[in-house]
């Protein structure tokens, strides 16, 4: 059985092992696959894994041996799942592997916006504290989270754990989601429609999937509904936010700051307007990429394929 990984480098740049997959078939791992090489590299493969290399209908329909597509991520919009279903090809994703890491980066961004730890450390190293007339100094406004409201867009597993940490900081929670689950155990929680969440939140954190109805959800209009003192966080998917509209909102003081791990195009063009926006922190899509999270992703990937080969596929996204 031929197994092909189209873009394995981000999952395993050398600190993990592919042995689990190699034990299940004849494995070929490509670090990256350009678009003009996708079909060639997939030919004859029964099993194909992809992270961000697109598998569209025109490719899937030319692969008669293909039986299974494994997405090396939670989001699976990179695969034409309908075309795969029509061909009888099972598509599985890897949910839940990065929850702890995404939550961690969410608060790393938020705490940096509140306290500017790195910039204050840089100031100290540059000698400014040594030159201070007082025992302390600060160059940026400092903010406390206790008593403030966090609005969470997308209240699934990740959103729920973000709420847990926000609660530990003494924050109140507003949640908005396609499906309203029982949150009776949360005494600081309310469900809210999106306009109310935007208007009432001091921090808005995005944790919903990229779907047609969420693409461009945060735009000029929705940003205008937020408090001028509010922060926006996005550790979900870049196209949920309109980059140009967020840059304008930051530069014009519509909101106070943003911390984002994802952009509408990745890697981004050098002229992305957010690169010059005021009070904007950008990390290069690293929320998922701790070694611990990647190791879980690898383990679940192997388990997914093993389940498929045993006739009981799991985490199927095109049933």
GUGU-137455 format. One record per residue (C-alpha): residue number from 1; residue in one letter; chain; y, z, x. Coordinates in nm, 3 decimals, m for minus. Each point is the difference from the previous one (the first is absolute). Layout:
<recs>
REC:nr:rest:kette:north:up:east
REC:NUM:A:A:Y:Z:X .
...
</recs>
This chain:
<recs>
REC:nr:rest:kette:north:up:east
REC:1:X:A:0.000:0.000:0.000 .
REC:2:X:A:0.335:m0.109:0.143 .
REC:3:X:A:0.287:0.250:m0.024 .
REC:4:X:A:0.355:m0.098:0.099 .
REC:5:X:A:0.303:0.226:0.041 .
REC:6:X:A:0.314:m0.215:m0.008 .
REC:7:X:A:0.261:0.249:0.123 .
REC:8:X:A:m0.156:0.311:0.143 .
REC:9:X:A:0.257:0.102:0.261 .
REC:10:X:A:0.221:0.223:m0.213 .
REC:11:X:A:m0.301:0.195:m0.128 .
REC:12:X:A:m0.164:0.022:0.341 .
REC:13:X:A:0.220:m0.074:0.302 .
REC:14:X:A:m0.273:0.145:0.218 .
REC:15:X:A:m0.023:0.368:m0.092 .
REC:16:X:A:m0.269:m0.042:m0.269 .
REC:17:X:A:m0.332:m0.184:m0.015 .
REC:18:X:A:m0.133:m0.290:m0.207 .
REC:19:X:A:m0.360:0.115:0.052 .
REC:20:X:A:m0.045:0.096:m0.366 .
REC:21:X:A:0.064:m0.356:m0.117 .
REC:22:X:A:m0.188:m0.152:0.292 .
REC:23:X:A:m0.313:0.183:m0.113 .
REC:24:X:A:0.016:m0.181:m0.335 .
REC:25:X:A:0.016:m0.359:0.125 .
REC:26:X:A:0.116:m0.245:0.266 .
REC:27:X:A:0.360:0.115:0.044 .
REC:28:X:A:0.297:m0.197:0.134 .
REC:29:X:A:0.333:0.182:0.023 .
REC:30:X:A:0.328:m0.187:0.044 .
REC:31:X:A:0.310:0.200:0.090 .
REC:32:X:A:0.214:m0.239:m0.204 .
REC:33:X:A:m0.053:m0.328:m0.183 .
REC:34:X:A:0.278:m0.258:m0.046 .
REC:35:X:A:0.009:m0.169:m0.338 .
REC:36:X:A:m0.124:m0.332:0.136 .
REC:37:X:A:m0.314:0.170:0.138 .
REC:38:X:A:m0.104:0.201:m0.308 .
REC:39:X:A:m0.237:m0.256:m0.151 .
REC:40:X:A:m0.157:m0.087:0.334 .
REC:41:X:A:m0.074:0.363:0.086 .
REC:42:X:A:m0.141:0.079:m0.345 .
REC:43:X:A:m0.240:m0.296:m0.018 .
REC:44:X:A:m0.360:0.109:m0.038 .
REC:45:X:A:0.091:0.366:m0.043 .
REC:46:X:A:m0.154:0.196:m0.284 .
REC:47:X:A:0.228:0.297:0.063 .
REC:48:X:A:0.371:m0.024:0.086 .
REC:49:X:A:0.237:0.288:0.070 .
REC:50:X:A:0.376:m0.033:m0.006 .
REC:51:X:A:0.296:0.232:0.021 .
REC:52:X:A:0.307:m0.222:m0.031 .
REC:53:X:A:m0.144:m0.348:0.057 .
REC:54:X:A:0.022:m0.181:m0.336 .
REC:55:X:A:m0.314:m0.122:m0.174 .
REC:56:X:A:0.122:m0.236:m0.271 .
REC:57:X:A:m0.191:m0.213:m0.247 .
REC:58:X:A:0.013:m0.314:0.215 .
REC:59:X:A:m0.184:0.186:0.277 .
REC:60:X:A:m0.240:0.200:m0.217 .
REC:61:X:A:m0.109:m0.313:m0.186 .
REC:62:X:A:m0.103:m0.167:0.327 .
REC:63:X:A:m0.231:0.283:0.110 .
REC:64:X:A:m0.333:m0.047:m0.182 .
REC:65:X:A:m0.175:0.269:0.204 .
REC:66:X:A:0.259:0.268:m0.077 .
REC:67:X:A:m0.133:0.296:m0.201 .
REC:68:X:A:0.235:0.288:0.081 .
REC:69:X:A:0.361:0.057:0.107 .
REC:70:X:A:0.094:0.339:0.137 .
REC:71:X:A:0.369:0.089:0.010 .
REC:72:X:A:0.079:0.230:0.292 .
REC:73:X:A:0.270:0.174:m0.202 .
REC:74:X:A:0.068:0.141:m0.344 .
REC:75:X:A:0.232:m0.277:m0.120 .
REC:76:X:A:m0.193:m0.321:m0.066 .
REC:77:X:A:0.267:m0.249:m0.105 .
REC:78:X:A:m0.082:m0.196:0.316 .
REC:79:X:A:m0.317:m0.129:m0.173 .
REC:80:X:A:m0.017:m0.231:m0.301 .
REC:81:X:A:m0.232:0.233:m0.190 .
REC:82:X:A:m0.025:m0.229:m0.302 .
REC:83:X:A:m0.114:m0.294:0.212 .
REC:84:X:A:m0.254:0.229:0.168 .
REC:85:X:A:m0.126:0.120:m0.338 .
REC:86:X:A:m0.040:m0.356:m0.124 .
REC:87:X:A:m0.215:m0.070:0.307 .
REC:88:X:A:m0.204:0.318:m0.048 .
REC:89:X:A:0.145:0.156:0.315 .
REC:90:X:A:0.042:0.379:m0.008 .
REC:91:X:A:0.328:0.137:0.136 .
REC:92:X:A:0.021:0.366:0.105 .
REC:93:X:A:0.292:0.200:0.137 .
REC:94:X:A:0.027:0.338:0.175 .
REC:95:X:A:0.183:0.254:m0.215 .
REC:96:X:A:0.105:0.346:0.102 .
REC:97:X:A:m0.055:m0.020:0.375 .
REC:98:X:A:0.365:0.045:0.098 .
REC:99:X:A:0.131:0.248:m0.255 .
REC:100:X:A:0.063:0.286:0.242 .
REC:101:X:A:0.168:m0.228:0.253 .
REC:102:X:A:0.224:m0.168:m0.258 .
REC:103:X:A:0.108:0.337:m0.137 .
REC:104:X:A:0.072:0.118:0.354 .
REC:105:X:A:0.225:m0.298:0.081 .
REC:106:X:A:0.175:0.029:m0.336 .
REC:107:X:A:0.120:0.345:0.094 .
REC:108:X:A:0.065:m0.095:0.363 .
REC:109:X:A:0.251:m0.256:m0.130 .
REC:110:X:A:0.147:0.240:m0.253 .
REC:111:X:A:0.040:0.286:0.247 .
REC:112:X:A:0.162:m0.232:0.251 .
REC:113:X:A:0.252:m0.105:m0.266 .
REC:114:X:A:0.066:0.366:m0.080 .
REC:115:X:A:0.027:0.138:0.353 .
REC:116:X:A:0.030:m0.292:0.246 .
REC:117:X:A:m0.232:0.174:0.242 .
REC:118:X:A:m0.027:m0.290:0.245 .
REC:119:X:A:0.373:m0.071:0.010 .
REC:120:X:A:0.086:0.365:0.049 .
REC:121:X:A:m0.259:0.024:0.278 .
REC:122:X:A:0.153:m0.308:0.163 .
REC:123:X:A:0.343:0.163:m0.021 .
REC:124:X:A:m0.131:0.314:0.168 .
REC:125:X:A:m0.162:m0.203:0.279 .
REC:126:X:A:0.329:m0.185:0.047 .
REC:127:X:A:0.171:0.333:0.073 .
REC:128:X:A:0.196:0.050:m0.321 .
REC:129:X:A:m0.146:0.345:m0.076 .
REC:130:X:A:0.074:0.115:0.354 .
REC:131:X:A:0.361:m0.108:m0.053 .
REC:132:X:A:0.031:0.166:m0.342 .
REC:133:X:A:0.257:0.275:m0.056 .
REC:134:X:A:m0.241:0.163:m0.250 .
REC:135:X:A:m0.359:0.121:0.015 .
REC:136:X:A:m0.104:m0.292:m0.222 .
REC:137:X:A:0.128:m0.338:m0.110 .
REC:138:X:A:m0.107:m0.283:m0.226 .
REC:139:X:A:0.110:m0.361:m0.013 .
REC:140:X:A:m0.145:m0.094:m0.339 .
REC:141:X:A:m0.011:0.172:m0.339 .
REC:142:X:A:m0.302:0.229:m0.042 .
REC:143:X:A:m0.181:0.019:m0.334 .
REC:144:X:A:m0.253:0.243:m0.149 .
REC:145:X:A:m0.277:m0.121:m0.232 .
REC:146:X:A:m0.056:0.322:m0.197 .
REC:147:X:A:0.130:m0.030:m0.355 .
REC:148:X:A:0.043:m0.376:0.017 .
REC:149:X:A:m0.191:m0.255:m0.210 .
REC:150:X:A:m0.244:m0.258:0.133 .
REC:151:X:A:m0.075:m0.299:m0.220 .
REC:152:X:A:m0.339:m0.157:0.077 .
REC:153:X:A:m0.059:m0.357:m0.114 .
REC:154:X:A:m0.377:m0.046:m0.017 .
REC:155:X:A:m0.179:0.326:m0.066 .
REC:156:X:A:m0.350:m0.076:0.120 .
REC:157:X:A:m0.186:0.184:0.275 .
REC:158:X:A:0.272:m0.049:0.262 .
REC:159:X:A:0.283:0.076:m0.243 .
REC:160:X:A:m0.174:0.317:m0.110 .
REC:161:X:A:m0.038:0.125:0.356 .
REC:162:X:A:0.364:m0.084:0.074 .
REC:163:X:A:0.083:0.219:m0.301 .
REC:164:X:A:m0.214:0.281:0.146 .
REC:165:X:A:0.197:m0.002:0.325 .
REC:166:X:A:0.333:m0.033:m0.178 .
REC:167:X:A:m0.094:0.302:m0.210 .
REC:168:X:A:m0.068:0.197:0.317 .
REC:169:X:A:0.359:m0.080:0.104 .
REC:170:X:A:0.122:0.142:m0.332 .
REC:171:X:A:0.083:m0.334:m0.162 .
REC:172:X:A:m0.024:m0.100:m0.365 .
REC:173:X:A:m0.203:m0.311:m0.082 .
REC:174:X:A:0.058:m0.295:m0.232 .
REC:175:X:A:m0.288:m0.245:m0.028 .
REC:176:X:A:m0.016:m0.360:m0.121 .
REC:177:X:A:m0.329:m0.189:m0.021 .
REC:178:X:A:m0.185:m0.263:m0.201 .
REC:179:X:A:m0.251:0.267:m0.098 .
REC:180:X:A:0.107:0.354:m0.081 .
REC:181:X:A:m0.266:0.241:0.118 .
REC:182:X:A:m0.018:0.369:m0.088 .
REC:183:X:A:0.243:0.190:0.224 .
REC:184:X:A:m0.003:0.326:m0.197 .
REC:185:X:A:m0.074:0.194:0.319 .
REC:186:X:A:0.342:m0.094:0.137 .
REC:187:X:A:0.272:0.234:m0.125 .
REC:188:X:A:0.277:m0.196:0.171 .
REC:189:X:A:m0.101:m0.343:m0.137 .
REC:190:X:A:0.115:m0.238:m0.274 .
REC:191:X:A:m0.090:m0.358:m0.082 .
REC:192:X:A:0.305:m0.225:m0.019 .
REC:193:X:A:0.089:m0.356:m0.085 .
REC:194:X:A:0.124:m0.191:0.303 .
REC:195:X:A:0.375:0.003:m0.084 .
REC:196:X:A:m0.009:0.377:m0.054 .
REC:197:X:A:m0.195:0.057:0.321 .
REC:198:X:A:0.249:m0.207:0.200 .
REC:199:X:A:0.300:0.175:m0.152 .
REC:200:X:A:m0.128:0.355:0.043 .
REC:201:X:A:m0.177:m0.010:0.339 .
REC:202:X:A:0.142:0.109:0.333 .
REC:203:X:A:m0.288:m0.178:0.173 .
REC:204:X:A:m0.186:m0.303:m0.138 .
REC:205:X:A:m0.336:m0.068:0.165 .
REC:206:X:A:m0.200:m0.316:m0.074 .
REC:207:X:A:m0.381:0.017:m0.015 .
REC:208:X:A:m0.094:m0.272:m0.249 .
REC:209:X:A:m0.200:m0.316:0.077 .
REC:210:X:A:0.159:m0.343:0.038 .
REC:211:X:A:m0.052:m0.178:m0.332 .
REC:212:X:A:0.199:m0.270:m0.178 .
REC:213:X:A:0.172:0.271:m0.203 .
REC:214:X:A:0.089:0.210:0.306 .
REC:215:X:A:0.123:m0.280:0.229 .
REC:216:X:A:0.376:0.044:0.035 .
REC:217:X:A:m0.011:0.319:m0.206 .
REC:218:X:A:0.263:0.159:0.222 .
REC:219:X:A:0.294:m0.237:m0.010 .
REC:220:X:A:0.375:0.001:m0.044 .
REC:221:X:A:m0.024:0.123:m0.358 .
REC:222:X:A:m0.251:0.279:0.060 .
REC:223:X:A:0.173:0.115:0.319 .
REC:224:X:A:0.322:0.024:m0.200 .
REC:225:X:A:m0.169:0.251:m0.230 .
REC:226:X:A:m0.067:0.243:0.286 .
REC:227:X:A:0.220:0.287:0.114 .
REC:228:X:A:0.242:m0.086:0.278 .
REC:229:X:A:m0.147:0.295:0.192 .
REC:230:X:A:m0.363:m0.114:m0.046 .
REC:231:X:A:m0.253:m0.119:0.256 .
REC:232:X:A:m0.252:m0.281:m0.060 .
REC:233:X:A:m0.342:0.004:0.169 .
REC:234:X:A:m0.248:m0.286:0.002 .
REC:235:X:A:m0.340:0.040:0.167 .
REC:236:X:A:m0.176:m0.227:m0.251 .
REC:237:X:A:0.066:m0.377:0.010 .
REC:238:X:A:0.312:m0.175:0.123 .
REC:239:X:A:0.057:m0.252:m0.281 .
REC:240:X:A:0.039:0.283:m0.251 .
REC:241:X:A:0.350:0.037:0.147 .
REC:242:X:A:0.249:m0.286:0.031 .
REC:243:X:A:0.108:0.035:0.363 .
REC:244:X:A:0.342:m0.158:m0.048 .
REC:245:X:A:0.081:0.219:m0.299 .
REC:246:X:A:m0.100:0.316:0.184 .
REC:247:X:A:0.211:m0.096:0.301 .
REC:248:X:A:0.300:m0.059:m0.227 .
REC:249:X:A:m0.057:0.333:m0.176 .
REC:250:X:A:m0.010:0.187:0.330 .
REC:251:X:A:0.301:m0.175:0.147 .
REC:252:X:A:0.206:0.053:m0.314 .
REC:253:X:A:m0.094:0.364:m0.052 .
REC:254:X:A:m0.194:m0.062:m0.321 .
REC:255:X:A:m0.272:0.229:0.141 .
REC:256:X:A:0.014:0.230:0.302 .
REC:257:X:A:m0.297:m0.114:0.207 .
REC:258:X:A:m0.342:m0.160:0.015 .
REC:259:X:A:m0.324:0.048:0.192 .
REC:260:X:A:m0.237:m0.296:m0.018 .
REC:261:X:A:m0.326:m0.091:0.167 .
REC:262:X:A:m0.038:m0.345:m0.156 .
REC:263:X:A:0.215:m0.311:m0.041 .
REC:264:X:A:m0.018:m0.308:m0.219 .
REC:265:X:A:m0.125:m0.211:0.293 .
REC:266:X:A:m0.215:0.145:0.279 .
REC:267:X:A:0.068:m0.047:0.282 .
REC:268:X:A:0.360:m0.036:m0.118 .
REC:269:X:A:0.245:m0.268:0.109 .
REC:270:X:A:0.255:0.130:0.252 .
REC:271:X:A:0.283:m0.044:m0.250 .
REC:272:X:A:m0.140:0.232:m0.267 .
REC:273:X:A:0.316:0.163:m0.143 .
REC:274:X:A:m0.154:0.348:0.008 .
REC:275:X:A:0.009:m0.004:0.381 .
REC:276:X:A:0.377:0.047:m0.018 .
REC:277:X:A:0.016:0.214:m0.314 .
REC:278:X:A:0.156:0.344:0.007 .
REC:279:X:A:m0.221:0.309:0.009 .
REC:280:X:A:m0.325:m0.197:m0.015 .
REC:281:X:A:m0.318:0.106:0.178 .
REC:282:X:A:m0.265:m0.269:0.044 .
REC:283:X:A:m0.349:0.048:0.142 .
REC:284:X:A:m0.231:m0.301:0.062 .
REC:285:X:A:m0.263:0.047:m0.275 .
REC:286:X:A:m0.170:0.293:0.175 .
REC:287:X:A:m0.068:0.240:m0.289 .
REC:288:X:A:m0.362:m0.116:m0.017 .
REC:289:X:A:m0.060:m0.023:0.373 .
REC:290:X:A:m0.089:0.344:0.133 .
REC:291:X:A:m0.331:m0.007:0.185 .
REC:292:X:A:m0.149:0.238:m0.257 .
REC:293:X:A:0.097:m0.228:m0.290 .
REC:294:X:A:m0.126:m0.311:0.177 .
REC:295:X:A:m0.330:0.170:0.076 .
REC:296:X:A:m0.040:0.082:m0.371 .
REC:297:X:A:0.086:m0.360:m0.086 .
REC:298:X:A:m0.269:m0.126:0.238 .
REC:299:X:A:m0.260:0.240:m0.139 .
REC:300:X:A:0.075:m0.094:m0.361 .
REC:301:X:A:m0.007:m0.371:0.093 .
REC:302:X:A:m0.352:0.038:0.138 .
REC:303:X:A:m0.105:0.202:m0.306 .
REC:304:X:A:0.146:m0.265:m0.232 .
REC:305:X:A:m0.200:m0.277:0.164 .
REC:306:X:A:m0.317:0.211:0.009 .
REC:307:X:A:0.035:0.067:m0.373 .
REC:308:X:A:0.048:m0.370:m0.071 .
REC:309:X:A:m0.306:m0.096:0.204 .
REC:310:X:A:m0.200:0.265:m0.188 .
REC:311:X:A:0.097:m0.163:m0.329 .
REC:312:X:A:0.244:0.268:m0.118 .
REC:313:X:A:0.348:m0.109:0.112 .
REC:314:X:A:0.279:0.259:m0.007 .
REC:315:X:A:0.381:m0.015:m0.004 .
REC:316:X:A:m0.021:m0.344:m0.160 .
REC:317:X:A:0.343:m0.137:m0.094 .
REC:318:X:A:m0.119:m0.315:m0.183 .
REC:319:X:A:m0.273:0.122:m0.237 .
</recs>
